[in-house]
Structure formats: C-alpha cells, structure tokens
Amino acid sequence: MPFWLMKSEPDELSIHDLQRLGKARWDGVRNYQARNFIRAMRPGELFFFYHSSCPEPGIAGIARIAGETYPDPTALDPQSHYHDPKANAEKNPWSALDVEFVEAFPRVIPLGRLREQAVLSGMPLVQKGSRLSVMPVTEEEWAGVLALR
C-alpha cells in the first residue's frame, strides 16, 4: 500500500482540527503534479500530515484517505480562496478527497530534523526549493519518520 505526505497550513486545517472533526475534505490543491498524486490515492492509504507555512513546519501526525476523489467544489466557488475562474461544473480540473484522523504526534517533527536523516535524503520534502504539497513516501521513508516520533 502506498504512503503519502500532504501539506496543510495549520490555520486552515491542522492535525488537531482533523482530530476534533474526525473527517474533513482535503481541497484547494492547485498544482497539477500534486493533483495527479491525489487522484492516485485510494481509500485506506495513510499519509503524513505536514504543517506548512507556520512558525514550526513539520510532520504533525498521520491521517488516512477516507474515500475516492471527486471534483473540488472550491474551484467553482467565487468566494473561495481556491476559486478557479476557468473551472465549471462540466469541466473542473481539480480534485478533492475526504481524509480521516489517525494519530497526532506528541510534538511536530521539524523540517530541520527531517533534513538531518540520511534515510529521508531522497524525499522531495527535504530538497531545497521543493514546494510540492502532495507527494509519495517510500516504505523506508515512512519507517524513518515513524522512528522519530
């Protein structure tokens, strides 16, 4: 079963928000490569929940894909920050999916600590200039991160 990493700004959706809600929609992805990774995800697959664009970016916990992908409704909502004026009900290029809470780590594993781990050196997350918000994680990388919690 594949593993993933997905980034969210914690003021928009944090691991603790997901814990409180139990399940939430993951939407607003506006990068085609990240969108394609979302479309490759299957229910039951796990992902690291990464807090980004915050004082302490890092991996905050684990969540699970809770359903199949569907057209991202935020693309059609003119009031949404993620509105895409080129999208319409017949042709919406963006996808969303539902995710569910699995585990919040006792503390966020900071990006700096992740960069220090040799087993994670190939992860796009730790590469300079990488801003991809959704990415695959190998079994070795998954185990390497779990060993840090």
Salt bridges, closest charged atoms under 4 A:
ASP17 OD1 - ARG20 NH2 3.42
ASP27 OD2 - ARG25 NE 2.65
GLU68 OE1 - ARG42 NH1 4.00
ASP72 OD2 - ARG30 NH1 3.03
GLU100 OE2 - ARG64 NH1 3.25
GLU103 OE1 - ARG149 NH1 2.79
